Amino acid sequence: MEDKFTWNVQLAGYDHSKADPKGETTLEKFINNLDSFPWMEQIDKAAELPDKCAPTLSVKDSKSRKHFWISMAGTSSTEHGYILGYIYPKTKKGFFGLGKEKKINWLEMRASQDKSKVLKCVNYFFERNFEGLEQTLSKMDDFGQMEAKDLTGV
């Protein structure tokens, strides 16, 4: 199993299955890209195309097979927030708790307006401190949970 992190970008207006692969990354490089990403310009574009993707940066840990993504939504440079997605393997019980269990990828989404908490989550993900990541995410607003569909192949 490879021990690397890879990332991609989905720009506002992309189809949900489209992403631009960016290759391998490190914590420092990913944070630099997060900081330099044109979030406000992308939020404006996303508002014009509500049925398409919001701007999103995604990273995949090939060793743990976990994914973490950061998206931003809002209506202006003063009214916006982050939506964080954490995808991890999970065992799903069979129908009514009976039947065969199966492994799925589970997506938890959380919302925050606090960039320092977002950066804390990014650090935890790259450190593979998944317990710290999960604890930090659990204190944020729940934005939904579901079985993950790999639309972009991060």
C-alpha positions as CSV (number, residue, x, y, z in Angstrom):
1,M,0.0,0.0,0.0
2,E,1.3,3.4,-0.9
3,D,2.0,6.0,1.7
4,K,1.1,9.3,0.1
5,F,-1.5,12.0,0.0
6,T,-3.0,13.2,-3.3
7,W,-5.4,16.0,-3.9
8,N,-7.8,17.5,-6.4
9,V,-9.9,20.6,-7.0
10,Q,-13.5,21.1,-8.0
11,L,-14.2,24.6,-9.2
12,A,-17.6,26.2,-8.8
13,G,-19.8,25.2,-11.7
14,Y,-18.2,21.8,-12.4
15,D,-20.3,18.8,-12.7
16,H,-20.2,16.8,-9.4
17,S,-18.2,14.1,-11.2
18,K,-15.5,16.4,-12.5
19,A,-12.3,17.3,-10.6
20,D,-8.9,18.5,-11.6
21,P,-6.3,16.1,-10.2
22,K,-3.3,17.8,-8.7
23,G,-1.1,14.9,-7.7
24,E,0.9,14.3,-4.5
25,T,0.9,16.8,-1.7
26,T,2.1,17.5,1.8
27,L,0.6,19.3,4.7
28,E,2.5,22.5,3.9
29,K,1.7,22.5,0.2
30,F,-2.0,21.7,0.8
31,I,-2.3,24.6,3.3
32,N,-0.6,26.9,0.9
33,N,-3.2,25.9,-1.8
34,L,-6.0,26.3,0.7
35,D,-4.8,29.8,1.6
36,S,-4.3,30.9,-2.0
37,F,-7.5,29.4,-3.4
38,P,-9.8,32.2,-4.8
39,W,-12.7,31.2,-2.5
40,M,-14.7,34.5,-2.7
41,E,-14.6,34.6,-6.5
42,Q,-15.6,30.9,-6.5
43,I,-18.5,31.5,-4.1
44,D,-19.9,34.2,-6.5
45,K,-19.7,31.8,-9.4
46,A,-21.3,29.0,-7.4
47,A,-24.2,31.2,-6.5
48,E,-24.9,31.6,-10.2
49,L,-24.9,27.8,-10.7
50,P,-26.7,26.3,-7.7
51,D,-27.1,22.8,-9.3
52,K,-23.4,22.4,-9.9
53,C,-20.4,22.0,-7.5
54,A,-19.4,24.4,-4.9
55,P,-15.6,25.1,-4.8
56,T,-13.9,22.2,-3.1
57,L,-10.4,21.0,-2.3
58,S,-10.1,17.3,-1.5
59,V,-7.2,15.2,-0.2
60,K,-6.9,11.4,0.0
61,D,-4.7,9.4,2.2
62,S,-3.8,6.3,0.2
63,K,-2.5,4.5,3.4
64,S,-5.7,4.8,5.4
65,R,-8.0,5.1,2.4
66,K,-9.7,8.1,4.1
67,H,-10.6,11.3,2.4
68,F,-11.0,14.8,3.7
69,W,-12.5,17.7,1.7
70,I,-13.1,21.4,2.3
71,S,-15.8,23.3,0.5
72,M,-17.1,26.8,0.9
73,A,-20.6,28.1,0.5
74,G,-22.3,31.4,1.0
75,T,-23.8,34.5,-0.6
76,S,-21.0,37.0,-0.3
77,S,-17.5,37.7,1.1
78,T,-19.1,38.4,4.5
79,E,-21.7,35.7,4.5
80,H,-20.0,32.4,3.9
81,G,-18.7,29.3,5.7
82,Y,-16.8,26.1,5.3
83,I,-18.3,22.7,4.8
84,L,-16.0,19.9,5.7
85,G,-16.3,16.3,4.5
86,Y,-14.7,13.3,6.1
87,I,-14.9,9.9,4.3
88,Y,-13.8,6.8,6.0
89,P,-14.4,3.0,5.7
90,K,-17.3,1.7,7.9
91,T,-19.1,-1.6,8.3
92,K,-22.8,-1.5,7.4
93,K,-25.1,-4.0,9.0
94,G,-27.4,-6.0,6.9
95,F,-31.1,-5.4,6.4
96,F,-32.8,-4.9,9.9
97,G,-29.5,-6.0,11.5
98,L,-29.7,-9.3,9.8
99,G,-27.8,-10.6,6.8
100,K,-24.3,-10.0,5.7
101,E,-22.3,-7.0,6.8
102,K,-20.5,-5.0,4.1
103,K,-17.8,-2.4,4.1
104,I,-18.8,1.0,2.8
105,N,-17.3,4.5,2.6
106,W,-19.1,6.8,5.0
107,L,-19.3,10.6,4.6
108,E,-19.8,12.9,7.5
109,M,-20.2,16.6,6.7
110,R,-19.7,19.4,9.2
111,A,-20.1,23.2,8.9
112,S,-17.9,25.9,10.4
113,Q,-17.1,29.5,9.9
114,D,-13.9,29.2,12.0
115,K,-10.8,28.8,9.7
116,S,-8.6,27.9,12.6
117,K,-10.8,24.9,13.3
118,V,-10.6,24.0,9.6
119,L,-6.8,24.2,9.7
120,K,-6.7,22.1,12.8
121,C,-8.7,19.4,11.0
122,V,-6.3,19.6,8.0
123,N,-3.4,19.1,10.4
124,Y,-5.0,16.1,12.1
125,F,-5.8,14.5,8.8
126,F,-2.2,14.8,7.5
127,E,-0.8,13.6,10.9
128,R,-3.3,10.6,10.6
129,N,-4.6,11.6,14.0
130,F,-8.1,10.5,13.1
131,E,-9.2,10.5,16.7
132,G,-8.3,14.2,17.0
133,L,-10.0,14.9,13.7
134,E,-13.2,13.1,14.6
135,Q,-13.3,14.9,18.0
136,T,-12.8,18.3,16.4
137,L,-15.4,17.6,13.7
138,S,-17.9,16.3,16.3
139,K,-18.0,19.8,17.9
140,M,-19.0,21.5,14.6
141,D,-22.5,21.8,13.2
142,D,-23.7,18.6,11.6
143,F,-24.3,19.1,7.9
144,G,-25.4,15.5,7.1
145,Q,-24.1,11.9,6.9
146,M,-24.5,9.3,4.2
147,E,-22.9,6.6,2.3
148,A,-20.2,8.2,0.2
149,K,-20.2,8.0,-3.6
150,D,-16.8,8.3,-5.2
151,L,-17.7,10.7,-8.0
152,T,-14.3,12.1,-8.6
153,G,-11.8,9.3,-7.9
154,V,-9.7,11.7,-5.7
